[in-house]
Amino acid sequence: MPELLLELFSEEIPARMQARAAEDLARLLGDGLKSHGLTFDTIRSFATPRRLTVVVDGLPARSPDVCEEKKGPRVGAPEAAVQGFLKSAGLKTIDQAEVRPDKKGDYYLALLERPGRPTPEVVGEIVPEIIHNFPWPKSMRWGSGRLRWVRPLHSILCVFAGKVVPVAIDGVVSGKETRGHRFMAPKPFAVKNFQDYEAKLRKGFVVLDGNERAVIILDAARALADKERLELIEDEALLEENAGLTEWPVVLIGSFDESFLEVPPEVLATAMKTHQKCFSLTRGKELANRFIMVANLEAEDGGKAIVAGNERVIRARLADAKYFFDHDRKVMLEERVLKLKEIIFHDKLGTQYGRIQRMRLLARELALMVGADPDLAERAAILAKADLVSDMVGEFPELQGVMGRYYALDQAEDPVVADAIAAHYKPVGPSDQVPRDPVAIAVALADKFDMLAGFWAIDEKPTGSKDPFALRRAALGAIRVIIANTLRLPLHGVLHSALGAYVVAGIRIKDEETVVNDLLSFFADRLKVHLRDEGARHDLIDAVFSLGGQDDLLMIVRRVDALGRFLDTEDGANLLVGTKRAINILRIEEKKDNRIFDEAPDAKLFELPEEKALAKTVDDVERAAAAAVSKEDFAAAMSAMARLRAPVDAFFDHVTVNAEESELRKNRLRLLNRIRATTLTVADFSKIEG
């Protein structure tokens, strides 16, 4: 079947936009084709700095004929309704419509036959619509045209089955020509199909596939590093950016003066990455005075001029960084703290200075819970944000915390305090490490709890996909810190303390307990995300949280783990079925009687041995499970629960719950309630799926 090839050729597209744009182009084109009944086998998209390309395989030559039914008004309806129906259906008289019966009477029905159209005709309508409505994050107009595109659009290549599909947009007319590399192959050339297109692009020094460009860069960078007996500091984001900046990547190596190695390695690596998109290299554990750069052409001199130019720029950038570092060290961190009064944390929550006043008190409180020195924790919290007003962090915001640590060490602060300043932002992503030192843990949690409490206090919570203040990340970070360090923290009390600090600062909170409970629910949702990523079931988390008063995340995780292992056993799976059956019967009968059967069952009313056996086992299991839970031995609690399986099965096999005798029925419902109450010792089984 024929193939459709579309290329939109423009000035350089920002690297950060390319991957999403290629995906959007494939999605919009695919949806447009499907909406016209055009099916296809595969659709692939690509992006380079100057082009977006999509190829669709397996398209038919024309769209299928379509017969649609359009329902009209009732027979005998007002003339205005009939005329409106005729107009919308494209009919001249009502005689052209059919009359169909239904339960409410006869109605008119129009059979609309729409013949298929040639695929090029359909594509010619779809492509302009896509281009005019393309979802660029930022776009521009140029010249006298009205089209908005990310950068000036130069040409449109649109070919179906080897022939040009006519498209015209703001004076840009489609054809079958494109161009290769801007400098090494600038002349236009014609293509027949995608295979021809990709091959000629490669001859024209353009690697179409961004993933292939990334592999070329990484392999060449590793090879150059190995040749120099160095090790490449790999950076996936930087690799992707370089792949988006080049059509024909050429990897080169340069150097800088060794005197710059006196500056912290994070500063040097960040300066080279930010300003010149260069990779850093190490020799052993130390940063080397070498770097990897990626050019976009094969120079006649082997890249010597390119290397020299990059070295000049990097020398200047590193000189600036060294100046910032030397200048910053002349000011004590403690002196910078007062300047935080000039930095707004949030319009409704005050300044960063006010924030650290809350953090230091919360850090002291948390220090006692995590085994840290309260004085060191408070000191670290006071200095934690001081580097925000340093020259270095002003130039490189991503170095906040990192520079604070260096300045603290330089100024003879306790190394534990210095390390906590750097670690209190952690973890900043799913692969980032969590702080391990107790002082760092206390400050990191104080930072995150203060942020969450503040935004909940002013009702600025995440909504849908919007989370401008990264509150989900803060909660997930706190969860990871707590679980990774096996911490026992009563969140309910800690969150009250965090909110209380805002109340003292003058923030009015209508109902503090409601806010805390809402925050605990938010933590429950984030815990679900974390445990789901770890392979746990979200319904088990609901089953544990439903017990109420569950604010110890570590204990929740342990309960969930034990519950999951129990339900994976035959006894656990069968007990779940029996328990849910008991709960469902109770729910129905309690609704019917408008009451709860929570009284103790009367042993004198037990008629069958299965009732007596279940009642005795429930008593034994409840005591054993409660004792195990009190010792936080959840595996033992689940083991005790397993003893319910056989008597519950026997009860439902031989006992009729809804007996004709009223007192007997009530007593058996009370016994079912004992099953529900006993299982609630470990989890709410009604929340468990299956």
C-alpha positions in Angstrom: 0.0 0.0 0.0 1.2 3.6 -0.6 3.3 5.6 1.8 2.8 9.2 2.9 5.9 11.3 3.6 5.7 14.8 5.2 8.5 17.1 6.2 8.1 20.6 7.6 11.5 22.4 7.1 12.2 25.6 9.1 14.9 27.6 10.9 16.4 25.9 14.0 13.8 24.4 16.4 14.9 24.6 20.1 16.3 21.3 21.2 13.9 21.1 24.2 10.9 21.2 21.9 11.9 18.7 19.2 10.9 15.4 20.7 7.4 16.6 21.8 6.8 18.3 18.5 7.6 15.1 16.5 5.2 13.2 18.8 2.5 15.8 18.3 2.9 15.8 14.5 2.5 12.0 14.4 -0.5 12.1 16.7 -2.3 14.9 14.9 -1.7 13.4 11.5 -2.7 10.0 12.6 -5.9 11.3 14.3 -6.8 13.3 11.2 -6.4 10.3 8.9 -8.4 8.1 11.1 -11.2 10.7 11.4 -11.6 10.4 7.6 -11.7 6.6 7.7 -8.1 6.2 6.5 -6.4 3.3 8.3 -2.6 2.6 8.2 0.0 0.2 9.4 2.6 2.4 11.1 3.3 6.0 11.7 6.8 7.2 12.6 8.1 10.7 13.4 11.6 12.3 13.5 13.1 15.7 14.4 16.3 17.4 13.7 17.2 21.1 14.4 15.6 22.2 11.1 12.9 19.7 10.3 9.9 17.7 11.6 9.3 14.5 9.6 6.5 11.9 9.7 6.1 8.8 7.5 2.9 6.8 7.3 3.0 3.3 5.9 0.1 1.2 4.6 -2.3 3.9 3.6 -5.1 3.1 1.1 -5.4 5.1 -2.1 -8.7 6.5 -1.1 -11.0 6.8 1.9 -13.9 4.3 2.1 -17.4 5.0 1.1 -19.6 5.8 4.2 -23.3 5.3 4.8 -24.6 7.2 7.8 -28.0 7.3 9.4 -29.3 10.6 10.6 -32.3 10.5 12.9 -34.9 13.2 12.4 -38.0 14.4 14.1 -41.2 12.5 14.8 -43.7 12.1 12.0 -46.2 15.0 12.5 -43.6 17.2 14.1 -43.8 21.0 13.5 -42.8 22.2 10.0 -39.9 24.2 11.4 -38.4 21.0 12.8 -38.9 19.1 9.6 -37.2 21.9 7.5 -34.3 22.0 9.9 -33.8 18.3 9.6 -33.9 18.5 5.8 -31.3 21.2 5.7 -28.9 19.4 8.1 -29.3 16.2 6.2 -29.0 17.7 2.7 -32.4 16.5 1.6 -34.7 18.5 -0.7 -38.0 17.0 0.4 -39.2 14.8 3.3 -40.1 12.1 0.8 -36.3 11.4 0.5 -36.3 10.3 4.1 -37.4 6.9 5.5 -40.0 6.4 8.2 -38.9 4.1 11.0 -41.0 3.0 14.0 -39.9 2.8 17.6 -41.6 2.6 21.0 -42.6 6.2 21.0 -43.9 6.2 17.4 -42.7 6.8 13.8 -39.8 9.1 13.1 -37.9 10.3 10.0 -34.5 8.8 9.1 -32.1 10.1 6.4 -29.6 7.6 4.9 -26.6 9.7 3.9 -24.1 8.1 1.6 -20.7 9.7 1.4 -18.4 8.5 -1.3 -14.8 8.0 -0.5 -12.2 10.5 -1.6 -8.6 10.1 -2.9 -6.2 10.1 0.0 -4.1 13.0 -1.4 -7.2 15.2 -1.3 -7.8 14.2 2.4 -4.2 14.8 3.3 -4.3 18.2 1.5 -7.0 19.3 3.9 -5.5 17.8 7.1 -1.9 19.1 6.8 -2.8 22.9 6.7 -5.1 22.5 9.6 -2.3 20.7 11.6 0.2 23.4 10.8 -2.1 26.3 11.6 -3.1 24.7 14.9 0.2 23.1 16.0 0.6 23.1 19.8 4.0 24.8 20.1 4.8 26.0 23.6 6.0 29.3 21.9 5.5 30.4 18.3 6.1 33.5 16.2 5.0 35.3 13.1 7.4 36.7 10.6 7.2 38.9 7.5 3.7 39.7 6.3 2.3 36.2 6.8 -0.2 35.2 9.4 1.1 31.7 10.1 2.5 31.2 13.6 5.3 28.6 13.8 8.2 28.0 16.2 10.7 29.5 13.7 10.2 30.7 10.1 8.9 27.9 7.9 10.8 27.5 4.7 9.3 24.5 2.9 6.9 21.6 3.0 7.7 18.3 1.5 4.5 16.2 1.1 4.6 13.1 -1.1 2.0 10.3 -1.4 2.9 7.3 -3.5 5.7 9.2 -5.1 3.6 12.2 -6.1 3.3 15.6 -4.5 0.3 16.4 -2.4 -0.7 20.0 -3.1 -0.5 22.1 0.1 -0.1 25.9 0.3 0.4 27.9 3.5 1.3 31.6 3.6 3.1 31.4 0.3 4.9 28.2 1.1 3.9 25.6 -1.5 4.5 21.9 -1.0 6.9 19.9 -3.2 9.2 16.9 -3.2 12.4 18.7 -2.4 14.3 19.2 0.9 17.8 20.2 1.9 20.7 18.6 3.7 23.1 20.1 6.2 23.1 23.9 6.3 26.8 24.2 5.4 28.0 20.9 4.0 25.0 20.1 1.7 22.8 23.3 1.3 21.5 22.6 -2.2 17.9 21.2 -2.5 17.3 17.7 -3.8 14.2 15.7 -4.7 13.0 12.5 -3.1 10.7 9.7 -4.1 9.8 8.1 -0.8 11.0 7.7 2.8 13.8 5.3 2.0 15.1 7.6 -0.7 14.6 10.6 1.6 16.6 9.1 4.6 19.4 7.9 2.4 19.8 11.2 0.6 19.7 13.1 3.9 22.6 11.0 5.2 24.6 11.7 2.0 23.7 15.3 2.8 25.2 15.0 6.3 22.0 14.8 8.2 21.2 11.9 10.6 17.4 12.0 10.7 16.8 9.9 13.9 17.5 11.8 17.1 18.1 8.6 19.0 20.8 7.6 16.5 22.5 11.0 16.9 22.5 10.5 20.6 24.2 7.1 20.2 26.8 8.5 17.9 27.6 11.3 20.4 27.8 9.0 23.4 29.9 6.3 21.6 32.3 8.9 20.3 32.6 10.7 23.6 33.4 7.5 25.4 36.0 6.6 22.8 37.7 10.0 23.1 37.7 9.7 26.9 39.1 6.2 26.8 41.9 7.3 24.5 42.9 10.1 27.0 42.5 7.6 29.9 39.7 9.7 31.3 36.1 8.9 32.2 33.1 10.6 30.8 30.5 12.1 33.2 27.4 10.9 31.4 24.4 13.2 31.4 21.3 12.0 29.7 19.6 15.5 29.5 22.8 17.0 28.1 23.1 14.2 25.6 19.6 14.7 24.4 20.2 18.4 24.1 23.3 18.0 22.0 21.4 15.5 19.8 18.8 18.2 19.3 21.4 20.8 18.4 23.1 18.8 15.7 22.2 17.2 12.4 25.7 15.7 11.9 27.3 15.4 15.3 31.1 15.5 15.5 32.6 14.9 18.9 35.8 16.8 19.9 37.8 17.2 23.1 39.3 20.4 24.6 41.0 21.5 27.7 41.2 24.4 30.2 43.9 25.7 32.6 44.5 23.5 35.6 44.3 26.5 37.9 40.6 26.4 37.6 40.5 23.1 39.3 40.7 25.0 42.6 37.0 25.9 42.0 34.5 23.2 43.2 34.0 20.6 40.4 30.2 21.0 40.5 30.7 24.7 39.5 33.1 23.9 36.6 30.8 21.1 35.3 27.7 23.3 35.6 29.4 26.3 33.9 30.6 24.1 30.9 27.2 22.4 30.6 25.1 25.6 30.9 27.1 27.9 28.6 28.7 25.6 26.1 26.7 22.3 26.3 30.0 20.4 27.1 30.5 17.2 29.0 32.9 17.0 31.9 35.6 14.4 32.3 37.2 12.9 35.4 40.6 11.3 36.1 39.9 8.8 38.9 37.6 10.6 41.3 38.9 14.1 40.4 37.6 16.4 37.7 40.0 16.6 34.8 40.9 19.9 33.0 39.4 18.4 29.8 35.9 18.5 28.3 33.9 17.0 25.5 32.1 19.2 23.0 29.8 18.4 20.1 30.1 20.2 16.8 27.6 20.2 14.0 30.0 19.8 11.0 33.1 18.1 9.8 35.7 21.0 9.7 38.5 20.9 7.1 41.1 21.4 9.9 39.7 18.5 11.9 37.9 20.8 14.3 41.0 22.7 15.6 39.4 26.1 15.2 36.1 24.9 16.8 38.1 23.5 19.8 40.1 26.7 20.2 36.9 28.8 20.1 35.2 26.7 22.7 38.3 26.8 24.9 38.3 30.6 24.7 34.7 30.9 25.7 35.1 28.3 28.5 38.1 30.0 29.8 36.1 33.2 30.2 33.1 31.4 31.8 35.3 29.6 34.3 37.1 32.8 35.1 33.7 34.3 36.0 32.8 31.3 38.1 36.2 31.5 39.9 35.5 35.2 40.6 32.0 34.4 42.0 33.5 31.6 44.2 36.3 33.7 45.6 34.0 36.7 46.2 31.3 34.7 47.9 33.7 33.2 50.4 34.5 36.7 51.7 31.0 37.0 53.2 30.0 34.7 56.1 26.9 32.6 55.5 25.4 33.9 58.7 25.7 37.5 57.4 23.7 36.4 54.3 20.8 35.1 56.4 19.4 38.6 57.0 19.4 39.3 53.2 16.9 36.5 52.9 14.3 39.0 54.1 14.5 40.4 50.5 13.7 37.0 48.9 10.0 36.3 48.7 9.1 32.6 49.2 5.5 33.2 48.3 3.3 36.4 48.4 1.0 34.8 51.0 3.6 33.0 52.9 6.3 35.7 53.4 10.0 35.6 52.8 12.7 33.0 52.8 13.9 34.5 56.1 10.5 33.8 57.7 10.7 30.3 56.3 14.0 29.5 58.0 12.6 30.7 61.3 9.9 28.1 61.0 12.3 25.5 59.7 14.8 25.8 62.5 12.1 25.1 65.1 10.7 22.2 63.2 14.2 20.8 62.6 14.8 20.8 66.4 11.6 18.9 67.0 12.3 16.4 64.2 15.9 16.0 65.4 14.6 14.4 68.6 12.6 12.0 66.6 15.3 10.9 64.2 18.2 10.8 66.6 20.0 14.0 65.6 21.7 16.7 67.6 19.0 19.4 67.9 21.5 22.3 68.0 23.2 21.1 64.8 19.9 20.6 63.1 18.8 24.1 64.0 22.1 25.6 62.9 21.9 23.8 59.6 18.3 25.0 59.1 19.3 28.6 59.8 22.0 28.5 57.1 20.2 26.2 54.7 19.0 28.9 52.4 21.8 31.4 52.9 23.5 30.6 49.6 20.4 31.8 47.7 21.8 35.3 47.9 25.3 34.4 46.8 26.7 35.4 43.4 27.3 31.8 42.4 23.7 30.6 43.0 22.5 33.8 41.4 24.3 32.7 38.2 23.6 28.9 38.6 20.4 28.3 40.6 20.9 24.6 40.3 23.9 24.8 42.7 21.8 25.9 45.7 22.7 23.8 48.6 25.9 22.6 46.9 27.5 26.0 47.3 26.2 26.5 50.8 28.1 23.3 51.8 31.3 24.6 50.3 31.0 28.0 51.9 30.1 26.4 55.3 33.2 24.2 55.2 35.3 27.1 54.2 34.0 29.1 57.1 34.7 26.3 59.6 31.1 25.2 60.2 30.7 21.7 61.6 31.0 19.3 58.6 27.7 17.7 59.7 26.0 21.1 59.3 27.7 21.7 56.0 26.6 18.3 54.6 23.0 18.9 55.8 22.9 22.3 53.9 23.7 20.4 50.7 21.5 17.4 51.4 18.3 19.2 52.6 16.9 19.6 49.1 17.2 15.8 48.4 15.8 13.8 46.9 15.2 16.0 43.8 14.1 13.2 41.6 13.2 9.5 41.6 16.8 8.4 41.0 18.4 10.9 43.5 19.8 9.6 46.8 18.1 10.5 50.1 19.9 12.1 53.0 21.3 9.5 55.5 22.8 11.6 58.3 20.3 12.3 61.1 20.9 16.1 61.0 20.5 16.2 57.2 17.3 14.1 57.6 15.8 16.5 60.1 16.5 19.6 58.0 15.3 17.9 54.8 12.0 16.9 56.4 11.6 20.3 58.0 12.0 21.9 54.6 9.4 19.6 52.9 6.9 19.7 55.8 7.1 23.5 56.0 6.5 23.8 52.3 3.5 21.4 52.3 1.9 22.9 55.4 2.3 26.4 54.1 0.6 25.8 50.7 -2.2 23.8 52.4 -2.7 26.6 54.8 -3.4 29.0 52.0 -5.3 26.4 50.0 -2.8 26.3 47.1 -2.9 22.6 46.5 -2.1 20.7 43.3 -5.0 20.3 41.0 -5.2 17.8 38.2 -1.9 17.8 36.3 -1.0 21.3 37.7 1.6 21.4 40.5 3.5 24.7 40.0 5.2 24.5 43.4 6.2 20.8 43.1 4.3 19.8 46.2 3.8 16.2 44.9 7.6 15.9 44.6 8.0 17.4 48.1 5.6 14.8 49.7 7.1 11.9 47.7 10.6 13.1 48.8 9.6 13.1 52.4 8.1 9.6 52.0 11.3 8.3 50.5 13.4 9.9 53.3 11.2 8.3 56.0 11.0 4.8 54.4 14.7 4.6 53.3 15.8 5.6 56.8 13.2 3.4 58.6 11.9 6.4 60.6 9.0 6.3 63.0 7.4 9.7 62.6 3.8 10.5 63.8 2.8 12.7 60.8 -0.3 14.0 62.5 1.7 15.7 65.2 4.5 16.9 62.9 2.1 18.5 60.5 0.3 20.2 63.3 3.6 21.6 64.5 4.4 22.8 60.9 1.0 24.5 60.6 1.3 26.0 64.1 4.4 27.8 63.0 2.4 29.5 60.3 -0.3 30.5 62.7 2.3 32.1 65.0 3.5 34.0 61.9 0.1 35.4 61.3 -1.4 33.0 58.7 -5.0 32.4 59.5 -6.2 28.8 59.2 -9.9 28.1 59.6 -9.8 24.5 60.7 -6.3 23.2 61.5 -7.4 19.6 62.0 -9.2 19.5 58.7 -6.1 20.8 56.9 -3.9 18.2 58.7 -6.3 15.4 57.7 -6.4 16.6 54.1 -2.5 16.6 54.1 -2.5 13.1 55.5 -4.8 12.0 52.6 -2.3 13.7 50.2 0.5 11.7 51.7 -1.6 8.5 51.3 -2.0 9.3 47.6 1.7 9.9 47.2 2.5 6.7 49.2 0.3 4.8 46.7 2.4 6.2 43.9 5.6 5.2 45.6 4.5 1.7 46.6 2.9 1.1 43.2 6.3 2.0 41.6 7.8 -0.6 44.0 5.3 -3.2 42.9 2.7 -3.0 45.7 -1.1 -2.8 45.1 -2.8 0.6 45.7 -5.9 -1.1 47.1 -3.9 -2.6 50.0 -2.8 0.9 50.9 -6.4 2.0 51.0 -7.2 -1.0 53.2 -4.6 0.0 55.7 -5.3 3.8 55.7 -9.0 3.1 56.2 -8.3 1.9 59.7 -8.0 5.5 60.8 -5.2 7.1 62.7 -2.6 5.7 60.3 0.0 8.4 60.2 3.2 6.3 60.7 4.3 5.7 57.1 6.8 3.1 58.0 4.2 1.0 59.8 1.8 1.4 56.9 4.4 0.1 54.5 5.1 -2.9 56.7 1.4 -3.6 57.1 0.9 -3.4 53.3 3.9 -5.6 52.7 2.6 -8.2 55.2 -0.9 -8.0 53.8 0.3 -8.4 50.2 2.3 -11.5 51.1 -0.7 -13.0 53.0 -3.2 -12.4 50.2 -0.8 -14.2 47.8 -1.3 -17.4 49.8 -4.3 -19.7 49.3 -5.5 -19.1 52.8 -5.3 -15.3 52.3 -7.1 -15.3 49.0 -9.9 -17.6 50.3 -10.3 -15.6 53.5 -10.6 -12.4 51.5 -13.5 -14.0 49.6 -15.2 -15.1 52.8 -14.7 -11.9 54.6 -16.0 -9.8 51.7 -19.0 -12.0 51.5 -19.6 -11.4 55.2 -19.2 -7.7 54.8 -21.5 -7.5 51.8 -24.2 -9.4 53.6 -23.9 -7.1 56.6 -24.0 -4.0 54.5 -27.2 -5.1 52.8 -28.9 -6.2 56.0 -27.8 -3.2 58.0 -29.2 -0.9 55.4 -32.5 -2.9 55.4 -32.8 -2.8 59.2 -31.3 0.7 59.5 -29.0 -0.4 62.2 -25.5 -1.9 62.9 -25.2 -5.4 64.4 -22.3 -4.6 66.6 -23.5 -6.3 69.8 -21.7 -9.4 71.0 -23.4 -12.6 69.6 -25.2 -14.8 72.2 -23.6 -18.2 72.4 -26.9 -19.7 73.7 -28.4 -19.0 70.2 -25.7 -21.0 68.3 -27.5 -24.0 66.8 -24.9 -25.5 64.5 -21.4 -26.7 65.2 -20.1 -24.4 62.4 -21.4 -21.3 64.3 -19.8 -22.4 67.5 -16.5 -23.2 65.8 -16.4 -19.8 64.0 -17.2 -17.9 67.2 -14.4 -19.6 69.2 -11.9 -19.1 66.4 -12.8 -15.4 66.0 -12.2 -14.9 69.7 -8.8 -16.6 69.5 -7.8 -14.9 66.3 -8.8 -11.4 67.5 -6.7 -11.8 70.7 -3.7 -13.2 68.8 -3.9 -10.6 66.0 -4.2 -7.7 68.4 -1.2 -8.9 70.4 0.9 -9.3 67.2 -0.1 -5.8 66.0 0.7 -4.3 69.3 4.2 -5.7 68.9 4.2 -4.5 65.3 4.7 -8.1 64.1 2.3 -7.9 61.1 3.5 -11.2 59.7 2.3 -12.9 62.9 -1.0 -11.0 62.7 -1.6 -12.3 59.2 -0.7 -15.8 60.3 -3.3 -15.6 63.0 -5.8 -14.4 60.5 -5.2 -17.4 58.3 -6.8 -19.6 61.0 -10.2 -18.0 60.1 -10.2 -19.4 56.6 -11.5 -22.9 57.4 -14.2 -22.0 59.9 -15.4 -19.1 57.7 -15.7 -21.4 54.7 -17.5 -24.0 56.8 -19.9 -21.4 58.1 -21.0 -20.2 54.7 -21.3 -23.8 53.5 -23.6 -25.0 56.3 -25.3 -21.9 57.9 -28.1 -19.8 56.6 -27.5 -16.3 57.8 -30.9 -14.9 57.0 -32.8 -17.5 59.1 -36.6 -17.2 59.4 -36.3 -16.8 63.2 -35.6 -13.1 63.8 -33.4 -13.6 66.8 -31.4 -16.3 65.1 -30.9 -14.1 62.1 -29.7 -11.1 64.2 -27.3 -13.4 66.2 -25.7 -14.7 63.0 -25.4 -11.2 61.6 -23.6 -10.3 64.9 -21.2 -13.2 64.3 -20.5 -11.8 60.8 -19.8 -8.5 62.3 -17.2 -10.2 64.6 -15.5 -11.4 61.4 -15.5 -7.8 60.1 -14.2 -6.4 63.4 -11.5 -9.0 63.7 -10.1 -8.4 60.2 -10.1 -4.7 60.9 -7.3 -5.4 63.4 -5.0 -5.5 60.4 -6.8 -4.0 57.4 -10.2 -3.0 56.0 -10.9 -6.0 53.8 -13.8 -4.2 52.1 -11.2 -1.9 50.3 -9.3 -4.8 48.8 -10.1 -5.7 45.2 -10.8 -9.2 44.1 
